[in-house]
Amino acid sequence: MINQQQLWDDDAAQQYDTPGQGMFSPDVLGPTVEVLSELASGGPAVEFAIGTGRVAIPLLEAGVPVSGIELSHAMIARLREKVGEDQIRVVQGDMSEASIGGNFTLAFLVFNTIANLLTQDQQVRCFENAAGHLAPGGRFVIELWVPQLRSLPPGHGGTVEVSEPGYLLVDTYDVLRQHVVSHHVRFGSELSDGREALIGRTPHRYIWPSELDLMARIAGFELESRWADWDRSEFTAESRSHVSVYRLIERP
């Protein structure tokens, strides 16, 4: 199995940021920051898998104090090129175990990253860790894709998710372990004579929305809202992703 520390190395950290484009575009970040700012309710937030600060930095600029947990030293180093420890505190460690304190009003884990935890036990512990960081009534927000097993042709274990000039994304499934490996194939004139390609692989454990809700209940959360995207559009049977908001149940 691919090691997560090796996966998010110096090369990945340097290539991760695409300012103004893709997941760094204002169309993506604007609604994300707006929703998270509202859900923080004037209190501090902690991001699990903070990465290079794609969401944390604009959220800080919007007036929300932000801290973070991140496994990759390389991603933290890239974050530190942009903001100092006095602006965003970060603890290096596994988001299912590492702690940066408590009494946050918001914890969030975006861009499918909970699926980087490759066992159900780790994913449940991530929920429990989020609960340990939150004040009573605090919220845990997860952005995650919906498994696309309906796209699998009978007898085949993979699907082509993206096909565009210079890039292919092929997902292969192990349905017994709920594992999917995304194969990123990049090719073109910049690669030798065009006959060669660069291939990268990222492993995930996919989670059904109902399974995610049960993990939340185990950790003491209840589902408050679920949308198809950060624009709060309706989540339906055809939605390919969701933003789920869980509230920590206040015990009597």
Residue frames relative to the residue before (quaternion, step in Angstrom):
aa qw qx qy qz dx dy dz
M 1.0000 0.0000 0.0000 0.0000 0.00 0.00 0.00
I 0.5424 -0.6363 0.4480 0.3167 3.57 -1.06 0.80
N 0.3880 -0.7208 0.5321 0.2163 3.58 -0.92 1.00
Q 0.4596 -0.7161 0.4498 0.2714 3.59 -0.72 1.06
Q 0.6197 0.5366 -0.3551 0.4494 3.61 1.02 -0.70
Q 0.6774 0.4752 -0.2927 0.4792 3.57 0.97 -0.84
L 0.6121 0.5739 -0.3471 0.4189 3.56 1.09 -0.71
W 0.7703 0.2913 -0.1518 0.5466 3.58 0.89 -0.97
D 0.1477 0.8248 -0.5199 0.1660 3.56 0.64 1.22
D 0.7812 -0.3339 0.2288 0.4752 3.59 -1.29 -0.16
D 0.6492 0.5179 -0.3281 0.4502 3.59 0.94 -0.85
A 0.6596 0.5070 -0.3098 0.4604 3.59 0.92 -0.90
A 0.6600 0.5185 -0.3111 0.4458 3.58 0.95 -0.87
Q 0.6838 0.4857 -0.2909 0.4602 3.58 0.97 -0.82
Q 0.7145 0.4322 -0.2516 0.4893 3.59 1.13 -0.62
Y 0.5019 0.7082 -0.4019 0.2917 3.58 1.26 -0.37
D 0.7212 0.4470 -0.2556 0.4633 3.58 0.83 -0.97
T 0.0081 0.7604 -0.6488 0.0265 3.55 -0.99 0.96
P 0.1913 -0.8468 0.4784 0.1322 3.61 0.51 1.16
G 0.8506 0.1545 -0.1420 0.4821 3.53 -0.88 1.03
Q 0.7372 0.3642 -0.2107 0.5288 3.59 1.27 -0.13
G 0.8180 0.2480 -0.1689 0.4907 3.56 -1.29 0.36
M 0.8243 -0.1719 0.1403 0.5209 3.56 -0.89 -0.93
F 0.6240 0.5011 -0.3436 0.4913 3.60 1.31 0.02
S 0.4623 0.6960 -0.4484 0.3177 3.61 1.23 0.00
P 0.6121 -0.5656 0.4035 0.3777 3.61 -1.12 0.56
D 0.6081 0.5702 -0.3505 0.4269 3.60 1.09 -0.68
V 0.6896 0.4378 -0.2634 0.5132 3.59 1.16 -0.64
L 0.7412 0.4448 -0.2410 0.4413 3.57 0.73 -1.08
G 0.5920 0.6077 -0.3716 0.3771 3.59 1.01 -0.74
P 0.7224 0.4170 -0.2589 0.4870 3.62 0.67 -1.03
T 0.6115 0.5601 -0.3527 0.4336 3.60 1.05 -0.73
V 0.7000 0.4630 -0.2652 0.4746 3.56 0.80 -1.01
E 0.6218 0.5512 -0.3416 0.4391 3.58 1.01 -0.77
V 0.6861 0.4755 -0.2846 0.4713 3.58 0.87 -0.95
L 0.6795 0.4903 -0.3030 0.4539 3.59 0.84 -0.93
S 0.6159 0.5438 -0.3462 0.4529 3.59 1.01 -0.74
E 0.6646 0.4989 -0.2996 0.4686 3.57 0.94 -0.89
L 0.6990 0.4825 -0.2783 0.4485 3.59 0.90 -0.93
A 0.5846 0.5755 -0.3756 0.4313 3.61 1.17 -0.46
S 0.2184 -0.8360 0.4816 0.1462 3.60 1.26 -0.39
G 0.7366 -0.4410 0.2287 0.4589 3.56 0.98 0.85
G 0.6471 0.5234 -0.3173 0.4545 3.59 1.28 -0.03
P 0.6650 -0.5075 0.3665 0.4073 3.58 -1.30 -0.04
A 0.2476 -0.7669 0.5801 0.1186 3.56 -1.21 0.61
V 0.1522 -0.7520 0.6311 0.1141 3.55 -1.24 0.51
E 0.2058 -0.7771 0.5852 0.1060 3.55 -0.88 1.00
F 0.2868 -0.7148 0.6156 0.1669 3.54 -0.92 0.99
A 0.8098 0.0698 -0.1237 0.5692 3.59 -0.84 1.06
I 0.0100 0.8632 -0.5023 0.0499 3.54 0.73 1.17
G 0.2719 -0.8077 0.4903 0.1821 3.59 1.21 -0.39
T 0.7730 -0.3121 0.2571 0.4887 3.56 -0.93 -0.92
G 0.6386 -0.5655 0.3189 0.4132 3.57 1.27 0.25
R 0.2087 0.8193 -0.5134 0.1469 3.60 1.20 0.41
V 0.7757 0.2782 -0.1431 0.5480 3.59 0.89 -0.95
A 0.6408 0.5761 -0.3340 0.3819 3.58 0.93 -0.88
I 0.6772 0.5062 -0.3149 0.4313 3.60 0.87 -0.87
P 0.6963 0.4237 -0.3097 0.4897 3.67 0.77 -0.80
L 0.6012 0.5391 -0.3706 0.4589 3.61 1.11 -0.51
L 0.6199 0.5210 -0.3263 0.4877 3.57 1.07 -0.75
E 0.6614 0.5085 -0.2975 0.4642 3.58 0.94 -0.88
A 0.6504 0.5004 -0.3058 0.4827 3.58 1.23 -0.47
G 0.6452 -0.5755 0.2980 0.4047 3.57 1.30 0.10
V 0.5735 0.5763 -0.3876 0.4344 3.59 1.26 0.17
P 0.3815 -0.7031 0.5427 0.2561 3.65 -0.71 0.97
V 0.0732 -0.8261 0.5585 -0.0182 3.59 -0.74 1.07
S 0.0558 -0.7349 0.6745 0.0437 3.52 -1.18 0.79
G 0.1444 -0.8320 0.5317 0.0651 3.59 -1.19 0.23
I 0.2499 -0.7000 0.6467 0.1712 3.49 -1.44 0.32
E 0.0798 0.8000 -0.5875 0.0926 3.59 -0.89 0.91
L 0.4268 -0.7234 0.4920 0.2291 3.57 -0.88 1.00
S 0.7454 0.4534 -0.2181 0.4373 3.56 0.90 -0.99
H 0.4114 -0.7000 0.5325 0.2390 3.56 -0.79 1.06
A 0.6393 0.5438 -0.3277 0.4337 3.60 1.02 -0.80
M 0.6537 0.4997 -0.3186 0.4706 3.59 0.98 -0.78
I 0.6330 0.5183 -0.3307 0.4704 3.59 1.02 -0.76
A 0.6363 0.5323 -0.3297 0.4506 3.59 0.96 -0.85
R 0.6461 0.5017 -0.3164 0.4803 3.59 1.02 -0.78
L 0.6212 0.5332 -0.3314 0.4691 3.60 1.03 -0.77
R 0.6788 0.5107 -0.2887 0.4418 3.56 0.95 -0.90
E 0.5554 0.5752 -0.3989 0.4489 3.60 1.23 -0.25
K 0.7354 0.4203 -0.2095 0.4886 3.57 1.23 -0.51
V 0.8012 0.0188 0.0061 0.5981 3.61 1.01 -0.75
G 0.4419 -0.7090 0.4923 0.2443 3.55 -1.15 0.65
E 0.6960 -0.4670 0.3552 0.4139 3.54 -1.36 0.21
D 0.6261 0.5481 -0.3394 0.4386 3.58 1.14 -0.59
Q 0.6840 0.4568 -0.2826 0.4935 3.59 1.24 -0.35
I 0.7891 0.0150 0.0173 0.6138 3.58 0.96 -0.89
R 0.2565 -0.7606 0.5796 0.1408 3.58 -0.55 1.17
V 0.0263 -0.7952 0.6057 -0.0082 3.57 -1.00 0.85
V 0.1702 -0.7406 0.6426 0.0979 3.53 -1.09 0.85
Q 0.3213 -0.7361 0.5590 0.2060 3.57 -0.88 0.93
G 0.4599 0.6706 -0.4919 0.3112 3.55 -0.82 1.00
D 0.6733 -0.4752 0.3976 0.4035 3.51 -1.43 0.07
M 0.4477 -0.7285 0.4494 0.2587 3.60 -0.71 1.05
S 0.6157 0.5292 -0.3639 0.4567 3.60 1.22 -0.16
E 0.7839 0.3084 -0.1496 0.5177 3.60 1.26 -0.24
A 0.6653 0.5472 -0.3187 0.3953 3.60 0.89 -0.91
S 0.1756 -0.7880 0.5842 0.0832 3.57 -1.12 0.71
I 0.1212 -0.7728 0.6186 0.0736 3.54 -1.17 0.68
G 0.7606 -0.3257 0.1792 0.5323 3.57 1.18 0.52
G 0.3876 -0.7205 0.5259 0.2323 3.55 -1.22 -0.42
N 0.7036 0.5029 -0.3417 0.3677 3.51 -1.39 -0.30
F 0.3491 0.7050 -0.5292 0.3179 3.59 1.10 0.67
T 0.3983 -0.6985 0.5315 0.2665 3.57 -1.15 0.51
L 0.7931 0.1564 -0.0727 0.5841 3.59 1.25 -0.41
A 0.0302 -0.7233 0.6887 0.0399 3.52 -1.16 0.82
F 0.0142 0.8209 -0.5706 0.0196 3.58 -0.96 0.73
L 0.1016 -0.7683 0.6318 -0.0159 3.50 -1.22 0.81
V 0.0244 -0.8708 0.4873 -0.0608 3.55 -0.08 1.34
F 0.8150 0.3317 -0.2189 0.4217 3.49 -1.48 -0.03
N 0.7092 -0.5243 0.2514 0.3986 3.58 0.88 1.08
T 0.4142 0.7864 -0.4151 0.1943 3.58 1.28 -0.04
I 0.5386 0.5962 -0.4367 0.4046 3.64 1.09 -0.33
A 0.6116 0.5658 -0.3461 0.4314 3.60 1.16 -0.53
N 0.5286 0.6135 -0.4172 0.4125 3.61 1.25 -0.13
L 0.5867 0.4985 -0.3691 0.5206 3.57 1.29 -0.26
L 0.2793 -0.8615 0.4131 0.0954 3.54 -0.34 1.29
T 0.7117 0.3349 -0.2849 0.5479 3.60 1.22 0.26
Q 0.6095 -0.5528 0.4225 0.3800 3.55 -1.22 0.47
D 0.6219 0.5528 -0.3408 0.4377 3.60 1.00 -0.81
Q 0.6545 0.5018 -0.3156 0.4692 3.60 0.94 -0.85
Q 0.6634 0.5109 -0.3096 0.4505 3.56 0.94 -0.84
V 0.6280 0.5073 -0.3317 0.4881 3.61 1.05 -0.71
R 0.6535 0.5091 -0.3179 0.4611 3.59 0.94 -0.86
C 0.5880 0.5617 -0.3691 0.4500 3.59 1.12 -0.57
F 0.6360 0.5036 -0.3190 0.4901 3.59 0.98 -0.81
E 0.6668 0.5015 -0.3043 0.4596 3.59 0.89 -0.91
N 0.6401 0.5161 -0.3208 0.4702 3.56 1.06 -0.74
A 0.6200 0.5290 -0.3364 0.4718 3.58 1.05 -0.76
A 0.6402 0.5278 -0.3251 0.4538 3.59 0.95 -0.87
G 0.6641 0.5206 -0.3003 0.4447 3.57 1.03 -0.79
H 0.6668 0.4980 -0.2956 0.4691 3.58 1.21 -0.42
L 0.7019 0.5240 -0.2528 0.4110 3.57 1.17 -0.54
A 0.4754 -0.6020 0.5594 0.3140 3.50 -1.29 0.54
P 0.6571 -0.4906 0.3689 0.4375 3.63 -1.18 0.37
G 0.7998 0.2393 -0.2051 0.5109 3.55 -0.86 1.00
G 0.4541 0.6955 -0.4476 0.3313 3.58 1.27 0.02
R 0.3930 -0.7361 0.5156 0.1947 3.56 -1.25 0.47
F 0.1699 -0.7342 0.6497 0.1000 3.51 -1.27 0.66
V 0.1171 -0.8125 0.5710 0.0121 3.59 -0.61 1.19
I 0.0476 -0.7925 0.6079 -0.0111 3.54 -0.89 1.01
E 0.1576 -0.7436 0.6443 0.0838 3.55 -1.03 0.92
L 0.1299 0.8176 -0.5358 0.1663 3.59 -0.57 1.13
W 0.4395 -0.6789 0.5155 0.2832 3.55 -1.14 0.60
V 0.4441 -0.6558 0.5432 0.2787 3.53 -1.30 0.49
P 0.4956 -0.6664 0.4524 0.3249 3.64 -0.73 0.95
Q 0.2726 -0.7952 0.5298 0.1124 3.54 -0.87 1.02
L 0.1226 0.8376 -0.5234 0.0973 3.58 0.87 0.92
R 0.5598 0.5954 -0.3994 0.4155 3.59 1.17 -0.40
S 0.6290 0.5486 -0.3336 0.4383 3.60 1.22 -0.40
L 0.5455 0.6307 -0.4029 0.3774 3.60 1.23 -0.28
P 0.3509 -0.7158 0.5537 0.2406 3.63 -0.70 0.98
P 0.6062 -0.5589 0.4043 0.3957 3.63 -1.07 0.59
G 0.8237 0.2270 -0.1806 0.4872 3.54 -0.89 0.97
H 0.6776 0.4466 -0.2885 0.5081 3.60 1.30 0.01
G 0.3054 -0.7870 0.5172 0.1412 3.55 -1.06 0.76
G 0.7639 0.3263 -0.1953 0.5213 3.57 1.18 0.30
T 0.1836 -0.7629 0.6102 0.1095 3.53 -1.32 0.37
V 0.3746 -0.6625 0.5914 0.2665 3.55 -1.25 0.51
E 0.1978 -0.8214 0.5296 0.0751 3.57 -0.45 1.22
V 0.7873 0.0576 -0.0202 0.6135 3.58 1.10 -0.72
S 0.0578 0.7640 -0.6414 0.0401 3.54 -1.04 0.85
E 0.2450 0.7539 -0.5654 0.2279 3.54 -0.36 1.28
P 0.7014 -0.4671 0.2999 0.4471 3.61 -1.16 0.39
G 0.8456 0.1604 -0.1438 0.4884 3.55 -0.74 1.08
Y 0.8050 0.2172 -0.1100 0.5411 3.61 1.19 -0.10
L 0.0185 -0.7530 0.6578 0.0051 3.52 -1.14 0.89
L 0.1057 -0.7511 0.6465 0.0814 3.55 -1.15 0.72
V 0.0097 -0.7924 0.6078 -0.0517 3.54 -0.63 1.22
D 0.1625 -0.7819 0.5973 0.0733 3.58 -0.82 1.05
T 0.1032 -0.7752 0.6211 0.0515 3.57 -0.95 0.96
Y 0.2651 -0.8172 0.5072 0.0687 3.54 -0.90 1.04
D 0.1135 -0.6945 0.7030 0.1028 3.49 -1.31 0.66
V 0.2026 -0.8466 0.4799 0.1090 3.58 0.06 1.28
L 0.5700 0.5843 -0.3965 0.4202 3.62 1.17 -0.31
R 0.7751 0.3084 -0.1617 0.5272 3.60 0.96 -0.86
Q 0.3882 -0.7277 0.4618 0.3261 3.58 1.33 -0.06
H 0.4151 0.6859 -0.4820 0.3535 3.53 0.99 0.92
V 0.0255 -0.7563 0.6532 0.0267 3.52 -1.18 0.70
V 0.1577 -0.7613 0.6220 0.0929 3.55 -1.03 0.83
S 0.2405 -0.7620 0.5883 0.1245 3.56 -0.79 1.08
H 0.1701 -0.7767 0.6037 0.0578 3.55 -0.76 1.13
H 0.1380 -0.7964 0.5878 0.0358 3.57 -0.53 1.24
V 0.0578 -0.8106 0.5822 -0.0224 3.58 -0.48 1.21
R 0.0280 -0.8035 0.5936 -0.0355 3.56 -0.59 1.20
F 0.0818 0.7958 -0.5881 0.1191 3.55 -0.85 1.02
G 0.3109 0.7474 -0.5504 0.2044 3.54 -1.26 0.28
S 0.7707 -0.3970 0.2501 0.4311 3.53 -1.36 -0.01
E 0.6280 0.5501 -0.3525 0.4229 3.58 1.14 -0.53
L 0.6716 0.4546 -0.2854 0.5107 3.58 1.27 -0.27
S 0.8041 -0.2523 0.1189 0.5250 3.55 -0.16 1.34
D 0.7795 -0.3014 0.2325 0.4974 3.61 -0.82 -0.96
G 0.6629 -0.5224 0.3046 0.4414 3.58 1.21 0.33
R 0.6206 0.5508 -0.3529 0.4323 3.60 1.24 -0.17
E 0.6714 0.4687 -0.2902 0.4953 3.60 1.26 -0.20
A 0.1585 -0.7811 0.5987 0.0799 3.55 -1.28 0.39
L 0.3381 -0.6863 0.5996 0.2347 3.51 -1.32 0.43
I 0.1028 -0.8047 0.5843 0.0211 3.57 -0.85 1.00
G 0.0224 -0.7693 0.6385 -0.0018 3.54 -0.91 1.00
R 0.1778 -0.7929 0.5762 0.0876 3.58 -1.11 0.66
T 0.0510 -0.7790 0.6243 0.0279 3.57 -1.05 0.79
P 0.2532 -0.7899 0.5425 0.1328 3.61 -0.74 1.05
H 0.0388 -0.7854 0.6178 0.0076 3.56 -1.17 0.64
R 0.2343 -0.6835 0.6487 0.2388 3.52 -1.37 0.19
Y 0.2785 -0.7897 0.5208 0.1660 3.57 -0.43 1.17
I 0.1976 -0.7762 0.5964 0.0517 3.53 -1.20 0.75
W 0.3612 -0.7032 0.5677 0.2298 3.57 -0.90 0.91
P 0.6166 -0.5640 0.3832 0.3936 3.64 -1.04 0.62
S 0.6568 0.5068 -0.3231 0.4554 3.61 0.94 -0.79
E 0.6324 0.5134 -0.3280 0.4785 3.59 1.07 -0.70
L 0.6238 0.5367 -0.3297 0.4628 3.56 1.03 -0.79
D 0.6473 0.5213 -0.3157 0.4578 3.58 0.99 -0.83
L 0.6506 0.5017 -0.3221 0.4704 3.60 1.01 -0.74
M 0.5993 0.5385 -0.3569 0.4727 3.60 1.04 -0.71
A 0.6463 0.5255 -0.3156 0.4545 3.56 0.97 -0.88
R 0.6588 0.5131 -0.3126 0.4526 3.60 0.90 -0.90
I 0.6143 0.5539 -0.3408 0.4469 3.58 1.01 -0.80
A 0.7387 0.4165 -0.2135 0.4850 3.57 1.03 -0.84
G 0.6235 -0.5887 0.3307 0.3941 3.60 1.25 0.10
F 0.5413 0.6046 -0.4054 0.4209 3.59 1.24 0.45
E 0.1585 -0.7253 0.6486 0.1675 3.51 -1.39 0.18
L 0.5220 -0.6329 0.4699 0.3258 3.55 -1.12 0.71
E 0.2044 -0.7893 0.5721 0.0890 3.56 -0.80 1.08
S 0.7921 -0.0797 0.0979 0.5972 3.58 0.94 -0.95
R 0.0049 -0.7612 0.6467 0.0483 3.53 -1.30 0.44
W 0.0392 -0.7928 0.6079 -0.0213 3.55 -0.84 1.08
A 0.5794 -0.5792 0.4439 0.3631 3.54 -1.29 0.30
D 0.7939 -0.0073 0.0364 0.6069 3.59 1.18 -0.55
W 0.7071 -0.4634 0.3268 0.4225 3.56 -1.33 0.05
D 0.5913 0.5592 -0.3758 0.4432 3.59 1.23 -0.19
R 0.4561 -0.7170 0.4033 0.3394 3.57 1.39 0.12
S 0.2825 0.7530 -0.5366 0.2553 3.57 1.08 0.65
E 0.6431 -0.5727 0.3555 0.3634 3.55 -1.17 0.65
F 0.3487 -0.6996 0.5855 0.2149 3.56 -1.07 0.84
T 0.0106 -0.8113 0.5824 -0.0495 3.58 -0.74 1.11
A 0.7102 -0.4369 0.3363 0.4377 3.55 -1.33 0.00
E 0.6926 0.4612 -0.2724 0.4831 3.60 1.20 -0.40
S 0.4648 0.6916 -0.4476 0.3244 3.61 1.22 -0.11
R 0.3176 -0.7691 0.5308 0.1609 3.56 -0.97 0.89
S 0.7781 0.1140 -0.0968 0.6101 3.58 1.27 -0.06
H 0.1259 -0.7921 0.5906 0.0892 3.55 -1.28 0.14
V 0.2374 -0.6889 0.6606 0.1806 3.49 -1.39 0.41
S 0.0625 -0.8219 0.5658 -0.0218 3.57 -0.50 1.24
V 0.1748 -0.7813 0.5965 0.0575 3.55 -0.90 1.04
Y 0.0759 -0.7948 0.6022 0.0009 3.55 -0.70 1.16
R 0.2113 -0.7685 0.5922 0.1185 3.57 -1.04 0.82
L 0.4415 -0.6805 0.5182 0.2710 3.56 -0.94 0.92
I 0.4143 -0.7329 0.4847 0.2373 3.55 -0.65 1.12
E 0.3312 -0.7398 0.5540 0.1900 3.55 -0.87 0.98
R 0.2850 -0.7816 0.5361 0.1429 3.54 -0.53 1.22
P 0.5096 -0.6471 0.4629 0.3275 3.62 -1.05 0.71
